[in-house]
Amino acid sequence: YLGGGSQIFGGEDARVDGELVGPVLLGRKASVAAGAVVERSILGDGVVVEAGASVLNSVILDNSVVSEGATVDSSIVGAGALIGRGATLRDATIIGFNEEIAADAVLDGARVPA
């Protein structure tokens, strides 16, 4: 579903079953599952946004996973990172390359690794 004012850029071989709102840049083979929302964000190559997850005003670098029910808001996620099920990242949280964030974690303005 494309929300009002949607502009989609890139996305060669991307799969979008969820909702895209506002300008969104999709990398190659990025995937947005049904029930997920991506709004005003950049998803790198091979990024997976699982069902029920939200990515808002954020940058998710290559081959990262935003797990089911997780929220990434106004944050940056490094390449190869895993954001656990139901986790919340907000307020300019920055996650490094290949980091794993536990399920249901809540990070406000955090830097991982610190």
N, C-alpha and C positions, 0 to 999 in steps of 0.2 A: 504494500500500500504506500502510495506517495502522498504525504500530507501537503497542506497548502503551502505554496511558495517553495516547493522542493526543487532543488537543482542537484542532479547527480552527475559526478565527474568520474571518469575512469571506469573501473569495475569490469575489466575484461575477464570473462568467465566467472564473474561474481554471481552468487546465489542470494536473492533477497526474497524471503517469504514474510518478513516482518515489516515494520513501518519506518520509513525514512522521512524526516521533516527538515526543511530548510536546506541550505547547501551542505552536501555530504560528499566527501571524496572517498571512493572505494578503491582499494588496491586489487590487484589480480587475485582471483580465487577467494576473495573475502566472502564470508557467509553470515547472513543475518536471519536467524530462525523465526518461524511464526511466533507471534506474541512478543517479540523483542522490538525495542524502539531505538533508533539512532537519530539524534537530532544535532544539527550544526557541529559535526565532528569529522575526523579523519580516521579511516581504518586502513592500515597497511596491508601489504600482500599476505594472504593466507590467514587473516584474522577471523576468528569465529566468535560470534555473539549468539549465545544460546537462548532458548525460549525464556521469555519473561525477564530478560536482562534489559537494562537501559544504559545507553551511552549518550551523555549530554555534554555538549561544549568541550569535548575532550579529544585527545590524540592517542590512538592505540597503534603501536608500532608492529612490524611484521611478526606473523606466526604466534600471536598472543591469543589467549582464550579468555573471554568474559563468560563465566559459567552461569547456569540457570539462576534467575532471580537476582543476580548481582547488579549493582548500580555504580557507574563510573561517571562522576559529575565534576566538570571543570578540573580535570586531572590529566596526567600524562603517564602512559603505561609503556615501559620498555619492551623491546623485541623479546619474544619467547616467554613472556610472563604468563602466569596462570592466576586469574582472579577467581577465588573460590565461590562456591554456591552461596548466594545470599549476602555476599560481602558488599560493603559500601565504601567507596572512595570519594571524597569530596574536598572542596576548598583547597585546590592546587596541590593535592597529593601527587607525588612523583614516585613511580615504581621503577626500579632498575631492570636491566636485562636479565632474563631467565629467573626472575624472582617468583615465588609462590606465596599468595596471600590466602590465609586460612578461610574456610567457610565461616560465614556470619561475622567476619572481622569488620570493624568500623574504624576507618582512618580519616582523620580530619587534618589536612595540611601536613601530612607525614612525609618522610623521605625514607624509602626502603631500597637498598640498605641505608641505615642512618649515617 
